[in-house]
Amino acid sequence: MSARLFVIPASHPAIAAQLMLEHKGIPFKRTDLLPVISKGALRAVGFPGTTVPALKIDGAKVQGSRQIARELERLRPEPPLFPADPQQRAAVEEAERFGDEQLQHPIRQILWWGMKRDKAPLRSYSEGAKIRLPIGLAMKTAAPIVALSAHFNEASDENARTSIEALPAMLDRVDELIAAGVLNGERLNAADFQIAPSIGLAMTLDDLRPAIEGRPAGELARRVVPDYPGKMPPILPAAWLEPLRQPTAS
Ligand SMILES: N[C@@H](CCC(=O)N[C@@H](CS)C(=O)NCC(=O)O)C(=O)O
């Protein structure tokens, strides 16, 4: 089986795809792309969409973390990413959908809002990546990449603040899924691989980590993505972080 995964370093859905390839024991090569530039690069190699993760596998092109999960399951059923029991599978698929459609984006918006304020941490998110760009040029591209990424992800003040407000309820939901045995069971599943990188990325922000690390959600991230790349020092306005200081429902 020949596989190449196109990623943006530290992209949470791209890490999800990488973890699922590793879970299946499928060897793969990785192409690291810079944000924004990734859009044109993916089109240039024939993908219909402009986002990572994008996977070329045995000549097929698959894009999107959930699509990749299904293609990997089809190509190599063992070890499974989804439970065989239909009810359990439905619960994992629902958790996976929540991770993809509700959890991923707010964290992306908070991150790019922070980068807009201070682009210095950008480099830490590319640690270990093979970006084929001379360092001088990479430095020059950082400012437009951050500006455009913040723009594409609509990382406005209002949206970043709304995303922070939404976090406690989403963390409660992850904790509930863990308590219900849907996540963080003996065998990791597609929803674990979908959700843990989002939590792991959130924990790279010094402002968010204290509200996550002591919870079951934080434990899940430590198990699945113990070395998540990147570190963003405190940057978010204190008033915006107030919702994270409230006691949780559970
Ligand atoms: N929900 C999609 C999200 C894909 C997505 O938006 N990926 C981001 C990186 S996290 C991307 O490629 N953005 C393009 C860019 O930054 O230029 C999935 O799970 O595959």
The ligand as a Gaussian input file, in Angstrom:
#p B3LYP/6-31G(d) Opt

LIG

0 1
 N      -13.256000      19.502000       9.159000
 C      -12.168000      19.319000       8.235000
 C      -11.278000      20.529000       8.448000
 C      -10.166000      20.686000       7.526000
 C       -9.513000      22.059000       7.751000
 O      -10.184000      23.097000       7.826000
 N       -8.169000      22.044000       7.820000
 C       -7.445000      23.280000       7.996000
 C       -6.232000      23.073000       8.889000
 S       -6.723000      22.686000      10.542000
 C       -6.919000      23.767000       6.654000
 O       -6.519000      22.980000       5.808000
 N       -6.901000      25.086000       6.451000
 C       -6.379000      25.679000       5.269000
 C       -5.395000      26.744000       5.571000
 O       -5.061000      26.953000       6.749000
 O       -4.919000      27.386000       4.641000
 C      -11.454000      17.975000       8.492000
 O      -11.590000      17.438000       9.601000
 O      -10.787000      17.471000       7.593000

